[in-house]
Amino acid sequence: MPAVPKALRRLRILALFLGAAIFVWLPFEDLTPRGYFVFAALICSLSAAWLAFRCRWSTTRAVTALLLGGFAGLAVAPLAVALMVLKSGLHAHPTPDFTLQQVWAVLRLAPVWGMAGLLASLALRLWAAFRADGH
C-alpha cells in the first residue's frame, strides 16, 4: 500500500475535526445562517484542497487553481441551504426553521461566495509562487 502524503493526512485529520464539530453543532437551535455558512465554507474548502492534492494539480496551473476556488466558493450557498434543510428536518419542528425568503437570501449570496473562493485561490496561488521562489 502506497504511503499517504503528509498533506492528505492533515486534510483527513481536519475533516475528522470538522465532522465532530458538525456532530456537536447539530442538536443546537441556530436560527441565523452564520453557522451554516461557516460549516459550508469549511466543507467546500476542505473538499477543494482534497481534490487539488488528490488529482496532483500543480501550483503552476493558475487557471485550474482559480477555477477550483471559484467552484468551491459557488458551492457554499447551496451547501448552506442543504445544511439548513438537514438540520431543520432533524429537529422535526411542525414549521420549518427558515422561511422561503431566508433561503433565497442565502442562495442570492452564491456569486459573492464564488468571488471569495476565486480570490482565496488566487491568494494561495500567489503565496505558493512566492514561496517557490525561495522567499
C-alpha positions in Angstrom: 0.0 0.0 0.0 1.5 3.4 -1.0 2.3 5.9 1.7 -0.2 8.7 2.1 1.4 12.2 1.7 1.6 14.3 4.8 -0.8 16.9 3.3 -3.5 14.4 2.7 -3.1 13.0 6.2 -3.5 16.6 7.6 -6.6 17.0 5.5 -8.1 13.8 6.8 -7.5 14.9 10.4 -9.1 18.3 9.6 -12.1 16.5 8.1 -12.5 14.4 11.2 -12.4 17.5 13.4 -14.9 19.2 11.1 -17.2 16.2 11.2 -17.0 16.2 15.0 -17.8 19.9 15.2 -20.8 19.4 12.9 -22.0 16.5 15.0 -21.8 18.7 18.2 -23.5 21.6 16.4 -26.5 19.6 15.0 -28.6 19.4 18.2 -28.5 23.2 18.9 -31.1 25.6 17.7 -29.4 28.0 15.2 -31.8 30.4 13.5 -29.2 32.6 11.8 -27.4 31.5 8.6 -24.0 32.4 10.0 -23.2 29.0 11.4 -24.5 27.3 8.2 -22.2 29.5 6.1 -19.2 28.7 8.3 -19.6 24.9 8.1 -20.5 25.0 4.4 -17.4 27.1 3.6 -15.2 24.8 5.7 -16.6 21.7 3.9 -16.1 23.3 0.5 -12.6 24.4 1.3 -11.5 21.0 2.6 -13.1 19.4 -0.5 -11.3 21.7 -2.9 -8.0 21.1 -1.1 -8.5 17.4 -1.1 -9.3 17.4 -4.8 -6.3 19.6 -5.6 -3.9 17.2 -3.7 -5.6 14.0 -4.9 -5.5 15.0 -8.6 -1.9 16.3 -8.2 -2.7 19.6 -9.7 0.5 21.5 -9.6 0.7 25.1 -8.4 1.9 26.1 -11.8 -1.6 25.8 -13.3 -3.1 29.1 -12.2 -6.3 28.8 -14.2 -7.1 25.4 -12.7 -6.5 26.7 -9.2 -8.7 29.7 -9.8 -11.5 27.6 -11.3 -11.3 25.2 -8.4 -11.5 28.0 -5.9 -14.4 29.7 -7.8 -16.4 26.5 -8.0 -15.8 25.7 -4.3 -16.9 29.2 -3.4 -20.1 28.9 -5.6 -20.9 25.6 -3.8 -21.0 27.3 -0.4 -24.5 28.8 -0.7 -26.3 25.7 -1.9 -24.5 23.6 0.7 -25.5 26.1 3.4 -29.2 25.6 2.3 -28.7 21.8 2.3 -27.4 22.1 5.9 -30.4 24.3 6.8 -32.8 21.7 5.4 -31.0 18.8 7.0 -30.9 20.4 10.4 -34.5 21.6 10.2 -35.5 18.1 9.3 -33.6 16.5 12.1 -35.2 18.8 14.6 -38.7 17.8 13.3 -40.4 21.0 14.0 -44.0 21.4 12.8 -42.9 24.5 10.9 -39.6 25.0 9.2 -36.8 27.0 11.0 -36.3 29.2 7.9 -38.7 31.0 5.7 -38.5 30.8 1.9 -37.3 34.4 1.9 -34.4 33.5 4.2 -33.5 30.5 1.9 -33.5 32.8 -1.2 -31.4 35.3 0.7 -28.8 32.6 1.3 -28.9 31.5 -2.3 -28.5 35.0 -3.6 -25.1 35.2 -1.9 -23.7 32.5 -4.2 -21.9 34.9 -6.5 -20.3 36.6 -3.5 -19.1 33.3 -2.2 -17.8 32.3 -5.7 -15.8 35.5 -5.8 -14.5 34.9 -2.3 -13.4 31.4 -3.4 -11.7 32.8 -6.5 -9.8 35.4 -4.5 -8.8 32.9 -1.9 -7.4 30.5 -4.5 -5.6 33.4 -6.2 -4.1 34.4 -2.8 -3.0 30.8 -2.2 -1.6 30.6 -5.7 0.4 33.8 -5.3 1.7 32.6 -1.9 2.8 29.3 -3.4 4.6 31.0 -6.2 6.3 33.4 -3.8 7.3 30.5 -1.6 8.7 28.6 -4.5 11.0 31.5 -5.4 12.7 30.9 -2.1 11.5 33.9 -0.1 
